[in-house]
Amino acid sequence: MDVVCLKAILLKYVEKLTKIMNDWHISDKVIVTDRGRNIVIGVREFTPSISTNCVAHIIQRGIALCMKAAEMESLLVKCRKIVGHLNCLASGV
């Protein structure tokens, strides 16, 4: 597919989305996104609505980054050992 064809398809979707938003009377409401680049750009550029990021996704991303931190590795190892021990106790092994 060439760029012109993709742009035409995108414009059709934008028209449909705009019509749906107008029919539901939500074109002036806040839209919450998951911070996906494509969604954020689409909402910002193609709808008259105000958009914001989902707080749950922001918190989840922060936790994911913390879990990758070197300082957390030793704590995670200890937690995994405790959970493994509790699982053995629960299963009677």
Residue pairs with C-beta under 8 A, 6 or more apart in sequence:
14 46
17 46
17 47
18 27
18 46
18 47
21 27
21 47
21 49
26 49
27 47
27 48
27 49
28 48
28 49
29 49
29 50
30 49
30 50
30 51
30 52
31 43
31 47
31 49
31 50
31 51
31 52
32 51
32 52
32 53
32 54
33 39
33 40
33 43
33 51
33 52
33 53
33 54
34 53
34 54
34 57
35 53
35 54
35 57
35 58
35 61
40 51
40 53
43 49
43 51
44 51
66 72
67 76
